[in-house]
Amino acid sequence: MGIATRVTQMLGIEHPILGGTMMDLSVPSFVAAISNAGALGILASAIYRKNEDLHTALRELKDLTDKPFAVNINLFPMLAPPDNAAFVEILAEHGVKIVETSGFGAPAELVALFKTHGMTWIHKCVGVRYARKVAGMGADAVTVVGYENGGATGTLNVTTLVLVPSTVDAVDIPVIGGGGVVDGRTLHAVLALGAEAAIVGTRLMLSDECPIHENLKKALCEATELDTDIIMHSVKFPHRVWLNEPAKKVREIEAKGGGLKEIYPFVSGESARKMYSTGDLEAGTVSCSQGISLARRVMPLKDIVLEMVEGAREQQRRLAAMGL
């Protein structure tokens, strides 16, 4: 039995967990596994550069699950950005009813399309003022991720513990919280802070279904809370990553004033894909939350989700026994 909230009811999912969108990883097989586990899988549309490739991915995804899923529309800068308006039309053609947006700004030019096609729109951001803005634009829910988050952290440096309740106080729409959510305790925590679901990325990387090499999964299982850091300050796109040798090299380059040209070989998508496919842990960098220290086992996705939900219930029972 799931935990019912406004978010689970809105999205038609069993558990208040959304799979964090991960570039190159949030492909149909992984997304379907998340949805089939009772959470919400989210396809990364930015993986696909051609319209037909997105069509193919959506057909594959729909063959793999009959559960709700979403598609992320990427608003971050890209060397060759896709036509997001065309992508939204493709989503509508395939009957996609949930869309997530994330990036440096709100998708003002896309909101009318979302509404025309009857899509539930979730916007992901890192600050209260951004959440308030998209709420005013008609977002159905907002996701906020704190400084502990793996991947893009923004520049506000506000922790999940403060960001989630601050956002809950600022908007009337449901809030989804993230940043360090990796187990039942941290899921319970964001729900206790007023969020109505959690977004989870790093923990789901350590699943049987995640398409990364076993070498990387093993290394991440052994990581501690000190084994991440934020890089890419020099290009105004700070990311929290696992602190492997390429990440340390980027830190050194940036400390000496280096910029995109110098760090690109270490942070490029090509380098990351090489690491994911070959298991060469020095090929590139990978986004990773500080919560990695609490994730110690590779498990089937369904078991991870159920363990988190039951763990959250156990925390509730523990507090009830204390009279809280």
PyMOL commands that set and color helices and strands:
alter all, ss='L'
color gray80, all
select helices_A, chain A and resi 6-11+28-36+45-47+51-64+84-93+111-116+128-137+160-170+184-192+202-205+214-221+233-235+245-255+260-267+269-278+290-294+301-321
alter helices_A, ss='H'
color red, helices_A
select strands_A, chain A and resi 17-19+41-44+69-75+98-103+120-125+141-145+151-152+175-178+197-200+228-231+239-242
alter strands_A, ss='S'
color yellow, strands_A
deselect
rebuild
show_as cartoon
